[in-house]
Amino acid sequence: SSGINAEWPLRPGASINNTAKRFDKDKEKPTISSDYSDKQRRKVDNLMARMEKPINIPDRAKEWKPADPREFVRNVMGSSAGAGSGEFHVYRAIRKRTMQREEYLNGQKGKTAVQVEFNERVAANKEKEDAKTAKKRLKRQRQ
């Protein structure tokens, strides 16, 4: 015996597939550009190819809002003498949260001020346009 089992494979009808996958050299791989517009076009083409598939449009992400401040923080010595080695880190973390909260609140104030100013400008522009339109309407009616 030469070491090859003639009865292998044991399953009837089974065969050994030792042919390697061959790629056609005539067939070239499609060149995929990494340009943003090409990526977007491919995404749209994929969506249009499968029109019956429902699309999941996620809701707008909620704006980050800091946690409410704790009502009472116990035993925080800060960087004063007598504080243990871990106390300063606790103090620093609380201070960081406080600073983030203040920054957020100041940003909200700024946003509302900008929004109010914008609404005032829109109202003023609308009044100007209405006045112009009324004046031109009056001219048309005179003729």
C-alpha positions as CSV (number, residue, x, y, z in Angstrom):
1,S,0.0,0.0,0.0
2,S,1.4,3.4,-1.0
3,G,-0.3,5.2,1.9
4,I,-3.3,6.4,-0.2
5,N,-6.6,5.1,0.9
6,A,-8.4,4.0,-2.2
7,E,-11.8,3.9,-0.4
8,W,-11.6,7.6,0.5
9,P,-13.9,9.6,0.3
10,L,-16.3,7.2,2.1
11,R,-19.5,9.0,1.1
12,P,-20.8,7.8,-2.2
13,G,-20.8,10.4,-4.9
14,A,-18.3,12.6,-3.1
15,S,-15.3,13.9,-4.9
16,I,-12.2,16.0,-4.3
17,N,-12.4,19.5,-5.7
18,N,-8.9,20.6,-6.1
19,T,-9.4,23.1,-8.9
20,A,-8.3,26.5,-7.9
21,K,-10.6,29.4,-8.6
22,R,-9.4,31.2,-11.7
23,F,-10.3,34.7,-12.5
24,D,-10.8,35.8,-16.1
25,K,-8.0,38.1,-17.1
26,D,-10.2,39.6,-19.7
27,K,-12.6,40.7,-17.0
28,E,-11.1,43.8,-15.3
29,K,-12.1,44.8,-11.8
30,P,-14.2,47.9,-11.8
31,T,-12.2,50.9,-10.7
32,I,-13.7,52.4,-7.6
33,S,-12.9,56.0,-7.1
34,S,-12.6,57.3,-3.5
35,D,-14.0,60.7,-4.5
36,Y,-16.9,61.7,-2.3
37,S,-19.3,62.4,-5.2
38,D,-18.6,58.9,-6.6
39,K,-19.3,57.3,-3.2
40,Q,-22.5,59.3,-2.9
41,R,-23.5,58.3,-6.4
42,R,-22.9,54.6,-5.6
43,K,-25.0,54.9,-2.5
44,V,-27.9,56.5,-4.4
45,D,-27.6,53.8,-7.1
46,N,-27.8,51.1,-4.5
47,L,-30.9,52.7,-3.0
48,M,-32.5,53.1,-6.4
49,A,-31.8,49.5,-7.4
50,R,-33.7,48.2,-4.4
51,M,-36.8,50.5,-4.4
52,E,-39.0,48.1,-2.5
53,K,-36.7,47.9,0.5
54,P,-37.8,50.4,3.2
55,I,-35.3,53.0,4.2
56,N,-34.6,53.8,7.8
57,I,-34.2,57.5,8.3
58,P,-32.9,58.1,11.9
59,D,-34.3,60.9,14.0
60,R,-32.1,64.0,14.5
61,A,-29.6,63.5,17.3
62,K,-30.7,65.2,20.5
63,E,-28.5,68.0,21.7
64,W,-26.2,67.3,24.5
65,K,-27.4,68.6,27.8
66,P,-25.3,68.5,31.0
67,A,-26.6,66.6,34.0
68,D,-28.4,68.6,36.7
69,P,-26.1,69.7,39.6
70,R,-26.1,67.6,42.7
71,E,-27.9,69.1,45.6
72,F,-25.2,68.6,48.1
73,V,-21.6,67.4,47.8
74,R,-20.1,66.0,51.0
75,N,-16.5,66.2,52.2
76,V,-14.9,67.9,49.2
77,M,-11.8,69.7,50.5
78,G,-10.5,70.7,47.1
79,S,-6.8,71.5,46.9
80,S,-6.5,72.7,50.5
81,A,-4.2,71.3,53.1
82,G,-5.3,68.1,54.8
83,A,-7.0,66.7,51.7
84,G,-6.2,63.1,50.9
85,S,-4.6,62.0,47.7
86,G,-8.0,61.3,46.0
87,E,-9.8,64.4,47.2
88,F,-8.3,66.7,44.6
89,H,-9.5,64.5,41.8
90,V,-13.0,64.5,43.1
91,Y,-12.8,68.3,43.5
92,R,-11.5,68.6,39.9
93,A,-14.2,66.4,38.5
94,I,-16.9,68.4,40.2
95,R,-15.4,71.7,39.0
96,K,-15.1,70.3,35.4
97,R,-18.8,69.4,35.4
98,T,-19.7,72.8,36.8
99,M,-17.7,74.6,34.1
100,Q,-19.3,72.5,31.4
101,R,-22.7,73.3,32.7
102,E,-21.9,77.1,32.8
103,E,-20.5,76.9,29.3
104,Y,-23.6,75.2,28.1
105,L,-26.0,77.7,29.7
106,N,-24.0,80.6,28.3
107,G,-24.2,79.0,24.9
108,Q,-27.9,78.6,25.2
109,K,-28.2,82.3,26.1
110,G,-26.2,83.2,23.0
111,K,-28.4,81.0,20.8
112,T,-31.6,82.5,22.1
113,A,-30.2,86.1,21.6
114,V,-29.2,85.3,18.1
115,Q,-32.6,83.7,17.3
116,V,-34.4,86.7,18.7
117,E,-32.3,89.1,16.7
118,F,-32.9,87.0,13.5
119,N,-36.7,87.0,14.1
120,E,-36.6,90.8,14.5
121,R,-34.7,91.2,11.3
122,V,-37.2,88.9,9.5
123,A,-40.1,90.8,10.8
124,A,-38.6,94.1,9.8
125,N,-37.8,92.8,6.3
126,K,-41.3,91.5,5.9
127,E,-42.8,94.9,6.9
128,K,-40.6,96.6,4.3
129,E,-41.7,94.2,1.6
130,D,-45.3,94.5,2.5
131,A,-45.0,98.3,2.3
132,K,-43.4,98.1,-1.1
133,T,-46.0,95.6,-2.3
134,A,-48.8,97.9,-1.1
135,K,-47.3,100.9,-2.8
136,K,-47.0,99.0,-6.1
137,R,-50.5,97.7,-5.8
138,L,-51.8,101.2,-5.3
139,K,-49.9,102.3,-8.5
140,R,-51.4,99.5,-10.5
141,Q,-54.9,100.3,-9.3
142,R,-54.6,104.0,-10.4
143,Q,-53.8,103.1,-14.0
